[in-house]
Amino acid sequence: MNTTATTLPARQEPTPETAPVLRLIVTCEDRAGIVSAIAGFLAGAGANIITSDQFSTDGGSGQFFLRMQFEQPAGSDRGELEARFGEEIGDRFGMEWRMWEAERPKRVAILVSRYDHCLLDLLWRWRRGELEAEIGLVASNHPDLREAVESFGLPYHHIPVAKDRKPEAETALLDVLRDDFDLIVLARYMQIVSGDFLERVGAPVINIHHSFLPAFAGAGPYERAKERGVKLIGATAHYVTEELDAGPIIEQDVIRVDHADSAEELERLGADIERSVLARAVKWHCEDRVLRDGNTTVVF
C-alpha cells in the first residue's frame, strides 16, 4: 500500500477590512412567516441580503427550503450572530439550518479507479478556479493515475482493495481521509462503499453513475443499453446511500444515439455526459445549492 503524506493548506480567515458574505441554508416544516422572520432578524442585525431562493413542497403544507446569502454586519461576531439566530429563529420554527462563509471553499477528496475522464475534468476545473472547492487528495484502488494527479500538485494515495480484505481497505481509506473533508467524490471509483464507510467518513459522498438512473443500475449499463436499442443514453450524479445507485439524484443529462452506435461508441459518448454531469453536481454542492428532501433533492 503506497501513500503520499498529505498536508492540507489552512483555511483562510477573512481580514477585518472585509465584510464576509454568509450563506444561510434552512430546512423546516412549512408555515406562514418564515421568510419574514428571517429577513426581519437579519435586518435588525444590520445585515444586507444579497440573494434569496426558497421552495415549499405540497403547495405550502409540506417542507420549506431556503438558500440565502447576506453580508455579515460590520464589526459583528459570527458566533454570536449564529447563536442569536438559533435561539430567536431556528428554535422557533424547528429548523435544520447552517451558516457557511461563501468565500470559504469546501474541502474535497476524490476517489477514482482507472477511468480518468471525470477525475481530470474536475482537476482541470479546480485549477481554473471554476469550483468553490479545495481539492486535498486523490485516492485510488489502482496505481495507474498517480503521475496525472501529481502533475496537479496533489497527493495520490494508492489503497488496493483485495476481494477478501475490503473492510481493511476501507479502514485504510478512512485513515487517509481523517475527517478533514466536507465532500467525498466518487469519480468512477469502481468499488461499492459499505454502509459502515458512509457512517464513518463524516461527509456527504457524491457518485457519478454511467446511466440515466433508475435505468440500468449496477454494472455494464452501456452494454445493456445497446442490447435494448435505447435512443438516449445519459449519466446521473447522486448522493451515495447504502442502497446501490438509489441515493438522492442531484443532476442528470442525456445524449441521443442510434442503432449504428456500438457499445464502445456509446461508452465514449457517455463519458462526455458523465464528466459534465459530475462537475455540475460537485459545483452545486460546494455552492450549497443542493438541499436533500428525503430521497430527492431541491437544487437552487
N, C-alpha and C positions, 0 to 999 in steps of 0.2 A: 504494500500500500504506500504510494508516494503522495506526499502532500507538500504544499508550499506554505510557509508561515504567512499569516495574514495580519497586516497592520492597517486598520481602517482609519481614515482621517477623522479627526474630531469634528463634531458638529459645530458650525459657526454660530455664535450668538450675535444678535443684532447690536449695532453700536447705539449709544444713547441718542445720537443725532437722527436715527432713522425711526420712522413710525411703522412698526411691523403690521402687515396685513394678516389678520387671523381668519381662519376658516371654521365656521360652526356647522357641525353635522348633527342633525336631530332625527330621531325616530320615536314615535309615540302613538298612542291611540288618538284618533282624530276627534277634535271637539272645537267648538267656537272659541275664538280669542287667542289662539296660539301665536299667530303671526303678530298680532297687535301687542301681545305681552312681550315677545322677543324684541320687536322694534322699539317699544317703549323703554325696556330695560337698557338697551344699547344707547338710545338717545339720552337717557338720564345719566348714563356713564360718560357721555361725551364722545361716543364712537360714531364714525361715519360709515354707513352701509354702502358698499360698492356694488355688489351683485347679490341677487337672491333668487333661488329656484325652489319651488315647492310642488308637492304632489300628494293628493289624497286618494286612497283607493275606495271603491264601492260608493262613489257619489257622496263622500263626506262622512260616512258612517264606519269606515274601516281604519286603516293606518295612515298616519301623516308622516311625510318625509320632507326634509329641508336641507338645503346646502346654501350657506350664506357666507359672504366674505365682507369683512369690515376692517377699518383702520383702528388699531388699538389706540385708545386715548393717550395723548402725550402725557408722559410722566406717571402713567398708571402702572400698577403692578399686575402682571398677568395672572399670577397665582391668586391674588385677591379677587380679581375680576371673575375668574372661574369659580371660586368658592361662592361668591355672591350670586352668580348665575345659577349654580346648582341649588342653592337654598331658596332663591326667590322664584325661579322659573322651572328648573329641572324637576325639583321635587313636587312642585305644584301640579305639573302636567304629567308626572310619571314618565319622564323622558329617558331614553337612552341617548346620550349626547357626548360629544367630544369637541375640543377646540384644537386646531393644528395651525402652526405658523406656516403661512403659504410659501414663504421663501425657503423653508426647511425641506430638503428633498427626502423622499422615502429611501431607506437603505434596503437594497435589493440583492438577493443571491440568485444565481441561475443554475439550474441542474439540466444536464444535457447528456445524450449518449453519443451516437456517431453522426447523425444528421446535423449539418451546421447552418442551414439556411435561416432558421428562426433565431438562433444564437447570434450569428454575425449581424443580422439585421438590427437586433436590439443593441448590440455593442456599437454599431455604426451610429444609430440614432442617439445613443447615450453620449458618444464622443462629440457629436454635433450639438449637444445641448437641447435635444428635442424631447427629452423625458425629464420629468421632475423626479429624478431618481439618482441615487448614488450607488452604482453597482460595486459591490465589495469583493465578490469572488465568483468563480465558476467551478462547479464540481461535476464530475462525470464518472460513470462506471467503466469508461474506456479511456486509454491514454491518447487517442488519436488527435484531439483538438488542442493539445497543450500549446503548441507553437502559435497557432492562430490567436488563442486567448492571451498568451503572454505578450504578443505584439501590441496589445492594447494596454499593456502595463498592469494587468490584473493577475492575481494568483490563481493557479489551476490546481485543483485537488483531484487526484485520481483515487477513487474509492471503489474497487472491484466489488461486484455483487455475485458471489458464488451461489449456485442454486440452492444448496443446503445450508447456507450461512447468511441468509438475508437479514435476520434480526441483528447480527453483529455488524453488518454493513450499515444498517440504518443507525445504529448507535454511533458508529464512527462518523457518519454524516452529521448527526446531531451535535457531536463534539466540535465539528468544524463550524457549524452554524452558530452555536453558543448563544442563542437568544439575542444576537446582535442585529437582527434584520426585521424590517417591517413587512416584507413581502418575499415569498419564495416563488420563482417562476420555473415551471417545467417546460423548457424549450425543446420539445421532442426528447424528453427523458423517458426511455422505453422500459420503465420499471413501474410496477404498481406499488404505490406507497401505502403502508399499513395505517389502520386507524390509530395505532399507538404512536406512530410517527407524527400524524396530524395533530394529535393531542399534545405532544411534547415539543413540537417545533416552535410554538409561540408566535406564529404569524400566519396570515392567510396564504393559501397556495393556489396559484393560477396555472391551469394546464391548457395547452392547445391540442385539440383533437382533430385529426385529419379526416373529418366527416362533418356533414351538416346534421349534427345530433338533433333528435334521437335516432336518426337513420344510421345504420352501420356502426353501432357502438362496438368497442373492442378492437381486435387486430384485423389487419387486411382489408380496410374499407375500400381501397381503390380496386382491388381485385373483385370484391363483391359488387361494387358499383358497375364495373364492366359487365359482370355476369347478368345483372339486372337491366342493363341497357339504359341507365339513367341519362338524362339530358342536362342535368345540373349537378355539379359537384361543389362541395364547399368545405368550410372549416368552422370550428366552434371553439371559442375561448370561454372557459368556465372555471368557477371555483371548484377545488377538489374536495370531495367528501369520501367517506368510507365506501359508499356505493359506487362502483366503477362507472365513470363517464356520465354521472347523473347529477352532478352538482349544479348550482345556480348558474345560468348562462349569462355571460357579460356581453359578448359580441359574436356575430356570425356574418358570413358573406358567401357568395356563390359565383361560379363562372359557368357559362354554357359550353357544353361539349357535344359531340355527336358519335354516331356508330363507328366511324372510321378511327377514332382515337383508341390506341392500345392502353392497357393498364399502366404501362410505363409512361405514356404521354399524359394520362390522367394524373399520375403522381407528380409529374413535372409541373403541370398547370396548377395542381393543388398546392404545391409548395409556395407559389406566389401568393395564394389566398391565405395560407397558414401564417406566413410572416406578417402580412399586413393586419390580419385579424388579431394576432397576439400583440403586436405593437400597440394597436388601439386600446386593447383591454388593459395592458400594463400602464399606458399613459393615463387612461381614465381613472384607474385605481389610484395611481400616485397623485392625481389631482383631486382625490376624494369625490369623484363624480358617481361612484357605484355604491348604492346602498342596498343591502340584502333584505329581502322580504320573504322569509321562509325559503322555499326552493326556487324563488325567482329573484329578479333584481330590478331596481329603479336606477336608470342611468341618466343623469342630468347633463 
